Amino acid sequence: MKLTCLQENLKRGLATVSHAVAGKSTLPVLANVLLATDGGRLKLAATNLEVGITHWIGAQVQEEGAVTVPAKLLADVVGNLPNDRVTLTLDARTQTVKVECGRFTSNIKGIEADEFPTIPTITDRDPTASLPPDVLREAIDQVVFAAASDDSRPVLAGVLVRLRDTRLFLAAADGFRLATRTVTLPEPVAQAAEFIVPARAMAELGRIAGDSEGPVTITVTPGGGQVLFHSESTELVSRLIEGKFPDVERIIPQQYATRSVLETAELAKAVKLASLFATASQNVVKLTMEPGGELGPGRLIISANAAEVGDNTGELDGMIHGEGGQIALNVKYLSELLGSVKAAQIAVETQSPQSPGVFKPVGQDGYIHIIMPMSIR
């Protein structure tokens, strides 16, 4: 194998696939990245056996070949090279890759490409759905953080993906909050499908989609055990989580006693200030809604109280309709939600202190976020 490519393209490609490199594994080859010539391009691939990422970059190929080399070492070497042309030459006898750029030369010992696990590709099936990368990234960013961070209930450590007609529906929940996002697809799906993707894989997909130019296609393997996301230069394949996701439609409250419309940025600032005190008292922050009279707006009072540290109170003006009332929420969940909302205003729908708070960005119908209440002592 001998080829030449640009340092910045190789650096970016290694950064893309490195997220799938296994952290700790009994198989040394899983800590490596596969380098292979492929149709006049350089193919980079990494897998931890749960997620596999493949990325192609433009290259001038003089000799075909393939090898795997330690991913971290190669990324560190390439990252410190000048922004110039990089030549990669494989000594097939010793499985050593010579990396040359400007006046720098490195030799990196590798493992034969045959030992690298095969990353599935779906070549003979039409994709189930296709959508613009920026839309997919925003949808993922708005739900993926609500998935459970542990595997005690495997289905909650994933994101539900439902494809039906012209709609993509995503949902994530950890038992204390639920985020759902509905996206209208450019074309109807070829075949309805529903599956659960590990949240870690969805987060990677969101990162990749942010750098993609063309549309991202979604294809489920014939056996239903894996899903493949494909863009012009990158593919991500992930195993699916078996099991039944909670009935999210049943969880979403259909009515409210109070509806408050607030400025997102102002609310985020007030929540951040309250969080400085709430972290010392089990992350509890209280929201008190006071409806306005006929002449003026209502107001929202945000308060946090920690016996050892002190307390904080903030007030915001807002359009508050209904009975008013109080609800206590986890300030961390509230901060993460507000960080994912791009809309200038957000609506908060509440019923009672014991009922969940429902958050909806104003002007974006497809996003609903629910946070369960905390008990106020």
Residue pairs with C-beta under 8 A, 6 or more apart in sequence:
1 35
1 36
1 37
1 63
1 64
1 65
1 66
1 67
1 88
1 89
1 90
1 92
2 61
2 62
2 63
2 65
2 87
2 88
2 89
2 90
3 37
3 42
3 59
3 60
3 61
3 62
3 63
3 87
3 88
4 59
4 60
4 62
4 85
4 86
4 87
4 88
5 42
5 57
5 58
5 59
5 60
5 85
5 86
5 88
6 57
6 58
6 83
6 84
6 85
6 86
7 78
7 81
7 82
7 83
7 84
7 85
7 86
7 101
8 83
9 57
9 58
10 42
10 57
10 78
10 86
11 75
11 78
11 79
12 57
12 211
13 42
13 44
13 55
13 56
13 57
14 33
14 44
14 71
14 74
14 75
14 78
14 79
15 75
16 44
16 53
16 55
16 207
16 208
16 211
16 234
17 33
17 44
17 45
17 46
17 53
17 54
17 55
17 71
18 33
18 46
18 71
18 72
18 75
19 46
19 51
19 53
19 204
19 207
20 46
20 47
20 48
20 51
20 52
20 53
20 204
20 236
21 30
21 31
21 32
21 33
21 46
21 48
21 71
21 72
22 30
22 31
22 47
22 48
22 49
23 48
25 31
25 48
28 111
29 68
29 111
29 115
29 116
29 117
30 47
30 48
30 49
30 117
31 70
31 71
31 72
32 46
32 68
32 69
32 70
32 71
32 110
32 111
32 116
33 44
33 45
33 46
33 68
33 69
33 70
33 71
33 74
33 75
34 43
34 44
34 45
34 46
34 66
34 67
34 68
34 113
34 116
35 42
35 43
35 44
35 66
35 67
35 68
35 69
35 88
35 97
36 42
36 43
36 45
36 65
36 66
36 67
36 113
37 43
37 59
37 61
37 63
37 64
37 65
37 66
38 56
40 59
40 61
41 56
41 57
41 58
41 59
41 61
42 56
42 57
42 58
42 59
42 61
42 88
43 54
43 55
43 56
44 54
44 55
44 56
44 57
45 52
45 53
45 54
45 55
45 116
45 119
46 52
46 53
46 71
47 53
47 117
47 119
49 117
50 198
50 200
50 201
50 238
50 239
51 198
51 200
51 201
51 204
51 236
51 237
51 238
51 239
52 117
52 119
52 120
52 236
52 237
52 238
53 204
53 208
53 234
53 235
53 236
54 119
54 121
54 234
54 235
54 236
54 237
55 233
55 234
55 235
56 233
56 234
57 233
65 90
65 92
66 113
67 90
67 95
67 97
67 110
67 111
67 112
67 113
68 110
68 111
68 112
68 113
68 115
68 116
69 97
69 108
69 109
69 110
69 111
70 108
70 110
73 108
74 97
74 99
74 108
77 99
77 106
77 108
78 86
78 99
81 99
81 101
81 102
81 104
82 101
82 102
82 104
84 101
84 102
85 101
86 99
86 100
86 101
87 98
87 99
87 100
87 101
88 97
88 98
88 99
89 97
89 98
89 100
90 96
90 97
90 98
90 110
91 97
91 98
94 109
95 109
95 110
95 111
95 112
96 107
96 108
96 109
96 110
97 107
97 108
97 110
98 105
98 106
98 107
99 105
99 106
99 107
99 108
119 235
119 237
120 221
120 226
120 228
120 237
121 228
121 235
121 237
122 219
122 221
122 228
122 230
125 219
125 222
126 190
126 219
127 190
127 217
127 218
127 219
127 230
128 163
128 189
128 190
128 191
128 193
128 217
128 218
128 219
128 220
129 163
129 168
129 185
129 189
129 190
129 217
129 218
130 185
130 186
130 187
130 215
130 216
130 217
130 218
131 168
131 183
131 185
131 186
131 215
131 216
131 218
132 186
132 215
132 216
133 209
133 210
133 212
133 213
133 214
133 215
133 216
133 231
134 209
134 210
135 183
136 183
136 205
136 206
136 209
136 216
137 206
137 209
137 210
138 342
139 168
139 170
139 181
139 183
139 366
140 159
140 170
140 202
140 203
140 205
140 206
140 209
141 206
141 340
142 179
142 181
142 340
142 341
142 367
142 369
143 159
143 170
143 171
143 172
143 179
143 180
143 181
144 159
144 172
144 199
144 202
144 203
144 206
145 172
145 179
145 336
145 340
146 172
146 173
146 174
146 177
146 178
146 179
146 336
146 369
147 156
147 157
147 158
147 159
147 172
147 173
147 174
147 199
147 202
148 156
148 157
148 173
148 174
148 175
148 199
149 157
149 174
150 157
151 157
153 175
154 241
154 242
154 243
155 196
155 241
155 243
155 244
155 245
155 246
156 173
156 174
156 175
156 246
157 198
157 199
157 241
158 172
158 196
158 197
158 198
158 199
158 202
158 241
158 245
159 170
159 171
159 172
159 196
159 197
159 198
159 199
159 202
160 169
160 170
160 171
160 172
160 194
160 195
160 196
160 245
160 248
161 168
161 169
161 170
161 193
161 194
161 195
161 196
161 197
161 218
161 227
162 168
162 169
162 170
162 171
162 193
162 194
163 169
163 185
163 189
163 192
163 193
163 194
163 218
164 189
164 192
165 188
165 189
165 192
166 184
166 185
166 187
166 188
166 189
167 182
167 183
167 184
167 185
168 182
168 183
168 185
169 180
169 181
169 182
169 183
170 180
170 181
170 182
170 183
171 178
171 179
171 180
171 181
171 245
171 248
172 178
172 179
172 199
173 179
173 246
173 248
173 251
175 372
176 330
176 333
176 371
176 372
177 330
177 333
177 337
177 369
177 370
177 371
177 372
178 248
178 251
178 252
178 368
178 369
178 370
179 337
179 340
179 367
179 368
179 369
179 370
180 248
180 252
180 367
180 368
180 369
181 366
181 367
182 365
182 366
182 367
183 366
184 366
186 215
193 220
195 220
195 224
195 227
195 240
196 240
196 241
196 242
196 243
196 245
197 205
197 227
197 238
197 240
197 241
198 238
198 239
198 241
201 236
201 238
204 236
205 216
205 229
205 236
205 238
208 229
208 231
208 234
208 236
209 216
209 231
211 234
212 231
212 232
212 233
212 234
213 231
213 232
213 233
214 231
214 232
215 231
216 229
216 230
216 231
217 229
217 230
217 231
218 227
218 228
218 229
219 227
219 228
219 230
220 226
220 227
220 228
221 227
221 228
224 240
225 239
225 240
226 237
226 238
226 239
226 240
227 237
227 238
227 240
228 235
228 236
228 237
229 235
229 236
229 237
229 238
251 370
252 358
252 368
252 370
253 349
253 351
253 355
253 356
253 358
253 370
255 351
256 322
256 349
256 350
256 351
256 358
257 322
257 323
257 325
257 350
257 351
257 352
258 289
258 291
258 320
258 321
258 322
258 323
258 324
258 325
258 349
258 350
258 351
259 320
259 321
259 322
259 347
259 348
259 349
260 289
260 298
260 300
260 318
260 319
260 320
260 321
260 347
260 348
260 349
260 350
261 318
261 319
261 320
261 345
261 346
261 347
261 348
261 362
262 300
262 316
262 318
262 345
262 346
262 347
262 348
263 316
263 318
263 344
263 345
264 338
264 341
264 343
264 344
264 345
264 346
264 361
265 344
266 316
267 300
267 302
267 316
267 338
267 346
268 335
268 338
268 339
270 302
270 314
270 316
271 285
271 302
271 331
271 334
271 335
271 338
272 335
273 312
273 314
274 285
274 302
274 303
274 304
274 312
274 314
274 331
275 283
275 285
275 304
275 331
275 332
275 335
276 304
276 312
277 304
277 305
277 306
277 309
277 310
277 311
277 312
278 284
278 285
278 304
278 306
278 331
279 306
279 331
280 306
280 308
280 309
281 304
281 305
281 306
281 307
281 309
282 374
283 330
283 331
283 332
284 304
284 328
284 329
284 330
284 331
284 374
284 376
285 302
285 303
285 304
285 328
285 329
285 330
285 331
285 334
286 301
286 302
286 303
286 304
286 326
286 327
286 328
286 376
287 300
287 301
287 302
287 326
287 327
287 328
287 329
287 348
287 350
287 357
288 300
288 301
288 302
288 303
288 324
288 325
288 326
289 298
289 300
289 320
289 322
289 324
289 325
289 326
289 348
289 350
290 298
290 299
290 300
290 301
290 320
290 324
291 298
291 320
291 321
291 322
291 323
291 324
292 298
292 299
292 319
292 320
297 317
297 318
297 319
297 320
298 317
298 318
298 319
298 320
298 321
298 324
299 315
299 316
299 317
299 318
299 320
300 315
300 316
300 318
300 320
300 348
301 313
301 314
301 315
302 313
302 314
302 315
302 316
303 311
303 312
303 313
303 314
304 311
304 312
304 331
305 311
305 312
325 350
325 352
325 353
326 353
326 376
327 350
327 353
327 355
327 357
327 373
328 353
328 373
328 374
328 375
328 376
329 357
329 371
329 373
329 374
330 371
330 374
333 371
334 371
337 359
337 369
337 371
338 346
340 369
341 359
341 361
341 367
342 361
342 364
343 361
343 362
343 363
343 364
344 362
344 363
345 361
345 362
345 363
346 359
346 360
346 361
346 362
347 359
347 360
347 361
347 362
348 357
348 358
348 359
349 357
349 358
349 359
349 360
350 357
350 358
353 373
353 376
354 373
355 373
356 370
356 371
356 372
356 373
357 370
357 371
357 373
358 368
358 369
358 370
359 368
359 369
359 370
359 371
360 367
360 368
360 369
361 367
